[in-house]
Amino acid sequence: MNISGTHNFTMDNGTFYLTHGAGANTAVINQTGGTFTSMVGGILAGAGGDNVTQGIYNLSGGTLTLSRFDNSPNGSGTLNIYGGDADITTLGVTTIMNWGTLDEETLAAGTFTAGTLTATTISGATTLNAGSIIAGTITGATTITGGTLNATAVSGTTIMNAGTRTVTILNPETPTAPVDLETPTAGTLTVGTLSGTTTMSAGLLRAGTISGNVTATGGTVAFGDAVTLGSTTLAADGVLNVGTDATLFFQVGAGSLSDRILLDGGELNFLGGGELVVEFLSAPVDGKWFLFGDDEDWATLLADCPMPSVTGMEGWDTSHFLDEGWISYLTPTETGGVPEPATWVMLLVGGAALAGMRMRQRK
């Protein structure tokens, strides 16, 4: 079944079974434009009877709006998104989001498409290589190598890896095997509450609350969001492990506002290295100070962390950073000038005390 820019398919009642007749195991819908809407029963992939079949939906353009896209009791489904917009309330099938392109000519010209997915709940396995996902609750396994994912809560197993850009040719109508362009990619995950198990070797993670186990061997763990400053709370059973090639990224704004780590029964572990980066969004003024963590717990967190030499920090008093988690600024009397916003990089390496250092909230 093909849906193009001239087709508008709407189901007011009933369930659409994405299945095939006897003798065939796979049914395919290719949507390159137009609309497909089913807000009552949605789509069930696979047979409604005794036949075990697979249903594949390829979305490269147009709009797909469903109340439900799930596996039938005797079948399974896959949603491939190369472009267009999908709005699905309950999503239970395997979902893969990749770059798409029309043909060999657009591939050579570097003209690619990527889709968007909005869902209330996602329980199927999801792979995000391109495009964007906005979701409420995600309970299925998620792999991110590119694109952006924003969710209220993520509780499944999450993997964030570096990837390479792969592009699927969409013409002819049946998508061909992806072409690997060997362009490095990494994704972004922004989530309100992150539980389950998360492993991260690349990309950017922002979480309001961590109540699961997060191990970052690479990539960047940031706080707040890209616009406003904020905090990450390590709740009970929440663990953040920072590995050798990972970065903790704090932003400092005007006044005394800054990103923070807050402990509420969780743990922060440095696994023998890492990097702490502080970015100043505005030039500091006399007497301003910035707190990066719980003042009564910060000393416990970094008690054995050696303070490295710091360059480009004239005027900054960092003597209380390790014991109380704050720094302050006084205009240097020699220059009398206020420095421009800058980035302060602190390498958490080299100290034997860091290896395997384990830190808990002070009871």
For each residue, the residues with C-beta under 8 A, 3 or more apart:
1: 27 28 29 30
2: 29 30 31 32 173
3: 7 9 29 30 31 32 33 34 35 36 62
4: 7 31 32 33 34 62
5: 32 33 34 61 62
6: 33 34
7: 3 4 33 34 35
8: 34 35 37
9: 3 34 35 36 37
10: 35 37 38
11: 14 16 37 38 39 40 41
12: 40
13: 40 41
14: 11 40 41
15: 38 40 41 42 43 44
16: 11 38 41 42 43 44
17: 43 44 46 47 48 55 72
18: 27 29 43 44 45 46 55 56 57 77
19: 27 45 46 47 48 51 53 55 72 75
20: 24 25 26 27 47 53
21: 24
22: 51
23:
24: 20 21 27 53
25: 20 52 53 54
26: 20 53 54 55 56
27: 1 18 19 20 24 53 54 55 56
28: 1 55 56 57 58 174
29: 1 2 3 18 36 55 56 57 58
30: 1 2 3 58 60 173 174 175
31: 2 3 4 34 36 57 58 59 60 61 62 64 84
32: 2 3 4 5 60 61 62 170 173
33: 3 4 5 6 7 61 62 84
34: 3 4 5 6 7 8 9 31 62 63
35: 3 7 8 9 10 62 63 64 65
36: 3 9 29 31 62 63 64 65 66
37: 8 9 10 11 63 65 66
38: 10 11 15 16 41 42 43 65 66 67
39: 11 42 65 66 67
40: 11 12 13 14 15 67
41: 11 13 14 15 16 38 44 67 68
42: 15 16 38 39 66 67 68 69 70 88 89 90
43: 15 16 17 18 38 55 57 66 68 69 70 77
44: 15 16 17 18 41 48 55 68 70 71 72 75 77
45: 18 19 54 55 56 57 69 70 71 72 75 76 77 78 93
46: 17 18 19 52 53 54 55 71 72 73 74 75 76 77
47: 17 19 20 50 51 52 53 72 74 75
48: 17 19 44 72 74
49: 74
50: 47 74
51: 19 22 47 74 75
52: 25 46 47 74 75
53: 19 20 24 25 26 27 46 47 74 75
54: 25 26 27 45 46 75 76 77 78
55: 17 18 19 26 27 28 29 43 44 45 46 75 76 77 78 93
56: 18 26 27 28 29 45 77 78 80
57: 18 28 29 31 43 45 64 69 77 78 79 80
58: 28 29 30 31 80 82 174 175
59: 31 62 64 79 80 81 82 83 84 86 115
60: 30 31 32 82 83 84 100 113 115 170 175
61: 5 31 32 33 83 84 113
62: 3 4 5 31 32 33 34 35 36 59 84 85
63: 34 35 36 37 84 85 86 87
64: 31 35 36 57 59 84 85 86 87 88
65: 35 36 37 38 39 86 87 88
66: 36 37 38 39 42 43 69 86 87 88 89
67: 38 39 40 41 42 88 89 90
68: 41 42 43 44 88 89 90 91 92
69: 42 43 45 57 66 77 79 88 90 91 92 93
70: 42 43 44 45 77 90 91 92 93 124
71: 44 45 46 75 76 77 92 93 124
72: 17 19 44 45 46 47 48 75 77
73: 46
74: 46 47 48 49 50 51 52 53
75: 19 44 45 46 47 51 52 53 54 55 71 72
76: 45 46 54 55 71 93 94
77: 18 43 44 45 46 54 55 56 57 69 70 71 72 93 94
78: 45 54 55 56 57 93 94 95 96
79: 57 59 69 86 91 93 94 95 96
80: 56 57 58 59 96 97 98 168 175
81: 59 84 86 95 96 97 98 115 117 131
82: 58 59 60 97 98 99 100 113 114 115 168 170 175
83: 59 60 61 100 113 114 115 170
84: 31 33 59 60 61 62 63 64 81 115 116
85: 62 63 64 115 116 118
86: 59 63 64 65 66 79 81 115 116 117 118 119
87: 63 64 65 66 118 119
88: 42 64 65 66 67 68 69 91 117 118 119 120
89: 42 66 67 68 119 120 121
90: 42 67 68 69 70 119 120 121 123
91: 68 69 70 79 88 95 117 119 121 122 123 124
92: 68 69 70 71 122 123 124
93: 45 55 69 70 71 76 77 78 79 124
94: 76 77 78 79 124 125 126
95: 78 79 81 91 117 122 124 125 126 127
96: 78 79 80 81 126 127 129
97: 80 81 82 114 115 117 126 127 128 129 130 131 133 147
98: 80 81 82 114 129 130 166 167 168 178
99: 82 112 113 114 129 130 165 166 167 168
100: 60 82 83 112 113 114 115 167 168 169 170 175
101: 106 107 111 112 113 167 168 169 170
102: 105 106 111 169 170 171
103: 106 107 169 170 171
104: 107 108 169
105: 102 108 109
106: 101 102 103 109 111 112
107: 101 103 104 110 111 167 169 179
108: 104 105
109: 105 106
110: 107
111: 101 102 106 107
112: 99 100 101 106 130 167
113: 60 61 82 83 99 100 101
114: 82 83 97 98 99 100 130 131 132 147
115: 59 60 81 82 83 84 85 86 97 100 131
116: 84 85 86 131 132 133 134
117: 81 86 88 91 95 97 131 132 133 134 135
118: 85 86 87 88 133 134 135
119: 86 87 88 89 90 91 122 133 134 135 136
120: 88 89 90 135 136 137
121: 89 90 91 135 136 137 138 139
122: 91 92 95 119 126 133 135 137 138 139 140
123: 90 91 92 139 140
124: 70 71 91 92 93 94 95 140
125: 94 95 140 141 142 143
126: 94 95 96 97 122 133 138 140 141 142 143
127: 95 96 97 142 143 145
128: 97 131 133 142 143 144 145 146 147 149 187
129: 96 97 98 99 145 146 147 163 165 166 185 187
130: 97 98 99 112 114 146 147 165 185
131: 81 97 114 115 116 117 128 147
132: 114 116 117 147 148 149 150
133: 97 116 117 118 119 122 126 128 147 148 149 150 151
134: 116 117 118 119 150 151
135: 117 118 119 120 121 122 138 149 150 151 152
136: 119 120 121 151 152 153
137: 120 121 122 151 152 153 154 155
138: 121 122 126 135 142 151 153 154 155 156
139: 121 122 123 155 156
140: 122 123 124 125 126 156
141: 125 126 156 157 158 159
142: 125 126 127 128 138 149 154 156 157 158 159
143: 125 126 127 128 158 159 160 161
144: 128 147 149 158 159 160 161 187 188 189 203
145: 127 128 129 160 161 162 163 185 186 187 202 203
146: 128 129 130 163 165 185 186 187
147: 97 114 128 129 130 131 132 133 144 187 188
148: 132 133 187 188 189 190
149: 128 132 133 135 142 144 187 188 189 190 191
150: 132 133 134 135 190 191
151: 133 134 135 136 137 138 154 189 190 191 192
152: 135 136 137 191 192 193
153: 136 137 138 191 192 193 194 195
154: 137 138 142 151 158 189 191 193 194 195 196
155: 137 138 139 195 196 212
156: 138 139 140 141 142 196
157: 141 142 196 197 198
158: 141 142 143 144 154 189 194 196 197 198 199
159: 141 142 143 144 198 199 200
160: 143 144 145 186 187 189 198 199 200 201 202 203 205 219
161: 143 144 145 186 201 202 203
162: 145 184 185 186 201 202 203 218
163: 129 145 146 166 184 185 186 187
164: 180 181 182 183 184 185
165: 99 129 130 146 180 181 182 183 185
166: 98 99 129 163 178 179 180 181
167: 98 99 100 101 107 112 178 179 181
168: 80 82 98 99 100 101 175 176 177 178 179
169: 100 101 102 103 104 107 175 176 179
170: 32 60 82 83 100 101 102 103 173 175
171: 102 103
172: 176
173: 2 30 32 170
174: 28 30 58
175: 30 58 60 80 82 100 168 169 170
176: 168 169 172
177: 168
178: 98 166 167 168
179: 107 166 167 168 169
180: 164 165 166
181: 164 165 166 167
182: 164 165
183: 164 165
184: 162 163 164
185: 129 130 145 146 162 163 164 165
186: 145 146 160 161 162 163 202 203 204 219
187: 128 129 144 145 146 147 148 149 160 163 203 204
188: 144 147 148 149 203 204 205 206
189: 144 148 149 151 154 158 160 203 204 205 206 207
190: 148 149 150 151 206 207 225
191: 149 150 151 152 153 154 194 206 207 208
192: 151 152 153 207 208 209
193: 152 153 154 207 208 209 211
194: 153 154 158 191 198 205 207 209 210 211 212 214
195: 153 154 155 210 211 212
196: 154 155 156 157 158 212 213
197: 157 158 212 213
198: 157 158 159 160 194 205 212 213 214 215
199: 158 159 160 215 217
200: 159 160 203 205 214 215 216 217 218 219 221 246
201: 160 161 162 216 217 218 219 245
202: 145 160 161 162 186 218 219
203: 144 145 160 161 162 186 187 188 189 200 219 220
204: 186 187 188 189 219 220 222
205: 160 188 189 194 198 200 214 216 219 220 221 222
206: 188 189 190 191 221 222 223 224 225 232
207: 189 190 191 192 193 194 210 214 232
208: 191 192 193 230 231 232 233
209: 192 193 194 232 233 235 238
210: 194 195 207 214 232 233 234 235 238 239 240 266
211: 193 194 195 235 236 237 238 266
212: 155 194 195 196 197 198 237 238 239
213: 196 197 198 238 239 241
214: 194 198 200 205 207 210 221 238 239 240 241
215: 198 199 200 241 243
216: 200 201 205 219 221 240 241 242 243 246
217: 199 200 201 243 244 245 246 271
218: 162 200 201 202 243 245 246
219: 160 186 200 201 202 203 204 205 216 246 247
220: 203 204 205 246 247 248 249
221: 200 205 206 214 216 232 240 242 246 247 248 249
222: 204 205 206 249 250 251 259
223: 206 229 230 231 232 249 250 251 259 260 261
224: 206 228 229 230 231 251 259
225: 190 206 228 230
226:
227:
228: 224 225
229: 223 224 251 252 253 257 258 259
230: 208 223 224 225 259 260
231: 208 223 224 259 260 261 262
232: 206 207 208 209 210 221 223 240 259 260 261 262
233: 208 209 210 238 262 263 264 266
234: 210 238 239 240 261 262 263 264 265 266 267 268 361
235: 209 210 211 238 264 265 266
236: 211 264 265 266
237: 211 212 265 266
238: 209 210 211 212 213 214 233 234 235 264 265 266 267
239: 210 212 213 214 234 266 267 269
240: 210 214 216 221 232 234 266 267 268 269
241: 213 214 215 216 269 271
242: 216 221 246 248 268 269 270 271 274 348
243: 215 216 217 218 246 271 272 273 274
244: 217 271 272 273 274 349
245: 201 217 218 273 274
246: 200 216 217 218 219 220 221 242 243 274 275
247: 219 220 221 274 275 276 277
248: 220 221 242 274 275 276 277
249: 220 221 222 223 259 277 279
250: 222 223 258 259 260 276 277 278 279 292
251: 222 223 224 229 258 259 278 279 280 281
252: 229 257 258 259 278 279 280 281 290
253: 229 257 258 281 282
254: 257 281 282
255: 288
256: 288 289 290 291
257: 229 252 253 254 290
258: 229 250 251 252 253 290 291 292
259: 222 223 224 229 230 231 232 249 250 251 252 292
260: 223 230 231 232 250 291 292 293 294
261: 223 231 232 234 268 292 293 294 301
262: 231 232 233 234 293 294
263: 233 234 266 268 293 294 297 301 361
264: 233 234 235 236 238 361
265: 234 235 236 237 238 361
266: 210 211 233 234 235 236 237 238 239 240 263 361
267: 234 238 239 240 358 359 360 361
268: 234 240 242 261 263 301 359
269: 239 240 241 242 357 358 359
270: 242 273 274 305 348 354 357 359
271: 217 241 242 243 244 274 356
272: 243 244 349 354 355 356
273: 243 244 245 270 348 349 354
274: 242 243 244 245 246 247 248 270 271 348 349
275: 246 247 248 345 346 347 348 349
276: 247 248 250 345 346 347 348
277: 247 248 249 250 343 344 345 346
278: 250 251 252 292 343 344 345 346
279: 249 250 251 252 341 342 343 344
280: 251 252 283 284 341 342 343 344
281: 251 252 253 254 341
282: 253 254 341
283: 280 338 339 340 341
284: 280 288 315 316 329 338 339
285: 288 329 331 338
286: 329 330 331
287: 328 329 330
288: 255 256 284 285 328 329
289: 256 326 327 328 329
290: 252 256 257 258 326 327 328
291: 256 258 260 295 325 326
292: 250 258 259 260 261 278 298 321 325 326
293: 260 261 262 263 297 298 301 325
294: 260 261 262 263 297 298 325
295: 291 298 324 325 326
296: 299 362
297: 263 293 294 300 301 361 362
298: 292 293 294 295 301 302 322 323 324 325
299: 296 302 303 322 323 324 325
300: 297 303 359 360 361 362
301: 261 263 268 293 297 298 325 359
302: 298 299 305 321 322 325 359
303: 299 300 322 359
304: 351 353 354 357
305: 270 302 322 348 351 353 354 357
306: 350 351 353 354
307: 310 318 321 322
308: 346 347 350
309:
310: 307 313 316 318 344 346
311:
312: 342 344
313: 310 316 318 344
314: 332 335 339
315: 284 329 330 331 332 339
316: 284 310 313 327 328 329 344
317: 320 327 328 329 330
318: 307 310 313 321 327
319:
320: 317 323 324 325 326 327 328
321: 292 302 307 318 324 325 326 327
322: 298 299 302 303 305 307
323: 298 299 320
324: 295 298 299 320 321
325: 291 292 293 294 295 298 299 301 302 320 321
326: 289 290 291 292 295 320 321
327: 289 290 316 317 318 320 321
328: 287 288 289 290 316 317 320
329: 284 285 286 287 288 289 315 316 317
330: 286 287 315 317
331: 285 286 315 335 336 337 338
332: 314 315 335 336 337
333: 336
334:
335: 314 331 332
336: 331 332 333
337: 331 332
338: 283 284 285 331
339: 283 284 314 315 342
340: 283
341: 279 280 281 282 283
342: 279 280 312 339
343: 277 278 279 280
344: 277 278 279 280 310 312 313 316
345: 275 276 277 278
346: 275 276 277 278 308 310
347: 275 276 308 350
348: 242 270 273 274 275 276 305 354
349: 244 272 273 274 275 354
350: 306 308 347 354
351: 304 305 306 354
352: 355
353: 304 305 306 357
354: 270 272 273 304 305 306 348 349 350 351 357
355: 272 352
356: 271 272
357: 269 270 304 305 353 354
358: 267 269
359: 267 268 269 270 300 301 302 303
360: 267 300 363
361: 234 263 264 265 266 267 297 300
362: 296 297 300
363: 360
